[in-house]
Amino acid sequence: MNNKSILHRLEVPNRSVALCAGTKITGVGRGRYLAGLAAVVALLPTLAVATPSSGIKSGTVFARATFADPTDVELAVTQGEKKVVAVTDARETVTQEIVIAPGGTTGWHSHPGPVVVLIKSGQMSFYDSEDPTCTVRTYSTGQSFVDRGQGHVHIANNEGSVDLVLWATYFDVPAGGAFRIDAPNPGGCSAQPANISTRGVVRSGDDVLIGGFILRGANEGRVIVRAIGPSLPVAGRLEDPTLELFDRNGTSIALNNNWRDTQQEDITATGIPPTDERESAIVRTLAPGVYTAVVRGVNQTTGVALVEVYSLD
């Protein structure tokens, strides 16, 4: 009699809920300059350089073991169509906890065998390289799902505002080998923000106008950020704005005063340059993540201004 045991089959329904091309920027508002913007970013040692991870706060391996008896693993995964993942004589099994900060990402990767993932807290945004529509599947606290592994390339992002904590059990890992395989960016899954704007009063010091936005998706997206003042048809407008763009760590990416001073050709090519030469604009290709646009007045001047973000993809 064959002494092999077979794990119970798991049925995982399709949980697609949104498209990459949908709304991608959220949370525009006014507040103190870079208040609370700093975040801890660390790299998980097992996540390598093909498409670098970011915001991985920890990746604790709880256990690594071999089945006591020869074991076959068979999982039926339904994501659009039903696919059966079968492993004969599964090799090592590894259990790991991963903590991903808001705006963090695993980078594109695959696994040698199937993986059962449990969301302990937070929400995961999962993108599949084989999906031509780049449909995001979201998994929230208390949910689980199966990644079929065996070369299936994907990426997982934390597009929420709190830490994402997940537990992963990897099957059929080579003895002493890697349970994650880095993969290059497959393309075709660009992050695209919605066109958004907010208006407020710019005052002196740190009391400035801030537009915070989250660029969602799996790949880079190209945007134009504008600071409008002189052309606003309102009393008390800011006559000479400046614009500075920061990443999630509070690092300045770009600074502009008068839009024709820098990137004039790129800004004009967008078809939506500011109408007044004193207004500001920045064109950038950005990775998915959290960004902040800060509008100030030249020489501490004050007034009403508008900060805008437009997708160019």
N, C-alpha and C positions, 0 to 999 in steps of 0.2 A: 504494500500500500504506500502511495506517495505521501511523504511526511510534510509536504509543503502546505502552508496556510495561505489564504487569500484574503486581503483586506476588503472590507465592505465597499461596494461601489458607491461613489458620491455623485449625485446629480446636481449640477450647478447651472441655474438659469442665467440667461443673458440679462445683465444689469445696466445696459447702456442708457444714459439719461441726458446727454447733451452733446453738442458738436463743438469741435475746436473753433469753428467759424462763428460761434455764437458769442454772447457777451463774455468779455474777457477782462474788463477792468472794473473794479469795484472799490467803493469806499473813498470817494473824493470828499475832502473837507478842509476846514480851516483850523489852524491851531498853532501852538508854540513851535518854534523852529526845532525840528528833529527831535521833539519830545518822545522819549521812549523808543526811538528808531533802532538803536543798537541791538544786535542779536548775536548770539554765540554761534559760530560756524566751525565745525570740525569735520575732518574727512575720515570715513571708516576705512581702516587699512585694507580690507579686502575689496574695496571698490577702486578700480584702477583707472588709467588715464585715457582710455579710448573715448569715452564721453564722461567727463569727471562728475562725480557726485558733489553735492553741496548741502550744507545744513544738516549733515548726519551727526547727531550729538553723541550717539553710542551705538554699538553693535555687539552686544554681549552674547557669546555662544554659551548656552546653558548646558548642552550635552552633545556628545558625539558617540555613536554606538553602532554595533553590527547586530543584525538579527540573529538570535540564537539558533533558529531553524531556517532552512532555505525558504524564502518568502517571495511570492509574486505580488506585485501591486498593480491593481487595475482600477482606473478612475474614468468615469464617463462624464465629460465636460460639455455642456451645451452653451455655446456662445454664438448665436446665429445658427450654427449647425452643430449637431452632436459629434463629438470626437472622443474616441476611446484611447486613453493613454495606458499602455501596458508595459510593465517592467517584469522581466523574469530574473529570479535570483537577485533581488535588490541588494545593492551594496550598502554602504554606510548610510545612516540616518543622522541628520544634524538638526538641532533645535536652537533657534536664535531669537533674541529680542532686538529690534531696531527702533531707535527713536529719531524722528526727523522733525526738525524745527519748521515753523511756518515759512513757506517759500522754498523749502529744501526739495531736493530731488535725488533719486538713486542713480541717475544716469542710465543710458541704454545698456541692457545686459540680458543674459539668459541663464538657465540652470541646466545641469546635466540630466536631471530627472524631474518628475513632478514635484510641486510645492503646495502645501496647504497653508494658507495665510489667514490668521485671525486678527481682526482689528480690536485691540484692547481699548484704545481711546483715540479720538480725533477722526479725521476723514481722509481717505486716500483717493487720489485721482489717478486712474490706471489707463495707459495708452498702449495699444497693440500695433506693432510695426506692420502687421499683415492686414490691418484695417485701412482700406483706401480712403474712407471718410474721416479718419482720425477721430472717431467717436470716443469720448471719455466715459469710462465706467467708474462710478463712485461707490466706495465701500465705507460704511460708517461704523461707529462703536457697536460692538456686539455682533457684527457680521463676519463671515468668512468666505473665502473663495479658493479655487484651485487654479494655479498656473500650470499648464501642462508640461512645461520644461522641454527637454530634448531639443534645444536649439531655438525655442520660441523667444524672439527678441521683444522686449517691452521696456517700459519706464514707469515709475511710480513717483508722483509728486505730492507734496503737502501744500495744497492751495487754500488751506484754511488759516485760522488765526491762532490756533493752539497747537501744541506738539502732537504729532502723529506717532502713536506707539503701536507696533505690530509684532506679533509672534509668528515666526515662519518655521515650518518643519519641512526639511529638504529630504527627499528620498533618492536612492540610487546615486549617492555621492561616491566618487572613486576613493578607495582607501587612502586616507591621509591627504586627499586632493581637495581642490577648490569646489565650493558649492555655488559660486557665482562666476560667470564667464562674461568678461567685458565685450561690448559690441560697439561698432561705430554708429554714428547717427544715421538712421536709414533715410532721412528726409521725408518730405511729403506730409509732415504733421506740424505745420508752423503755428506758433502762438499768435493769435490775432486779437487785439483789443477792440472794444467798441469805441465810438467817437463820443467823448464826454467833455464836460466843462463845468466850472463852478466860479462864482463871482463873490468877491468879498472886499473888505477894506484893508489895505496895506498901511500899517503904522510904522513907527520907528523902532529901532532895536530888533529884538527877536519876535516882535508881534507882527508877523508877516503872513502872506497868503500861501497856503500849502495845498497842493493837489497830490494826494496819495493814490497810487493805483497798483493793481496786481496784474501782471501779464501772465495769463494762463496758457496751457498747452505743453507740448513736449519739445518743440524746437524754437528757434529764434523768431522774433517778429520785428518788423521795421515800423517806427512811429515818428510822428512829428509832434513836439510839445511847443505850445505857443503861450506867450505872456502878452495880453492885450490891455492897453490903457488909453493912449491918446485918441484912438478911433471910437471909443465907447460913447454912445449918445446920451451920457448922463452927466449931471453936475458933480463936481468934486472928483473927477477921474484922475488916475495916476498918470502924470504926463510923461514919465520916462522910467519904465519898468526894466528890471534885470531878471534873468531867469537862470536858475541853477538846478541841475538834475543829480540826484543822489541814488545810490543803490541801497539794498536792504541793510548794509553794514554802516551806512552813514558816510560812505566814501563818495566824494564828488566825481561825477562822470563827465560833466560838461558844464560850461558857463557861457552865457551870451548876454550882451547888453543890447546893441542895435543889430538887428538880424542880418543886415547887409555886410556887417564887419566880418563874420565867419560863416562858412557854408552857404553863401548866397546862391551859388549854382544849384546845390542840392535842394535848398528850400524853395527856390523858384520852380524847380522841376516837379515838386509835389502838386502844383496847381493851387495851393492854398497858402501863399506867403502872407504875412501880415500886411495890412494896407498902409501902415505908417512906419517910416524908417526908424523911429525911436522904439518901436515894439521889438520883442525878442522872440527867437525861435531856435529850436534844436532838433536836428534829425539824427536818429540813432537806430541801429539794429541791436535789439536787446534780447538777452536770454530770458526764459520764463522766471518770474520772481516778483519781488516787491520793490517799488520805486517811489520816489518822492520828488515832486517839482516844487521849488520854492521861488516865490516872486517877492522882490524887494523894490524899493524906490531908490533911484540914483541919489547919492548924497543925503540919504535918510528922508527923502520926500515921501509924502503920504497921499493916499487917494484910493478910489475904487479901481479894481483891476479884475481881469478874467484870466484864468489858467485853463488851457484846453489840451486834450490829447486826442490825436487822430491816428487810426490805423492806415498804413500805406501798403499793406499786403492784400 
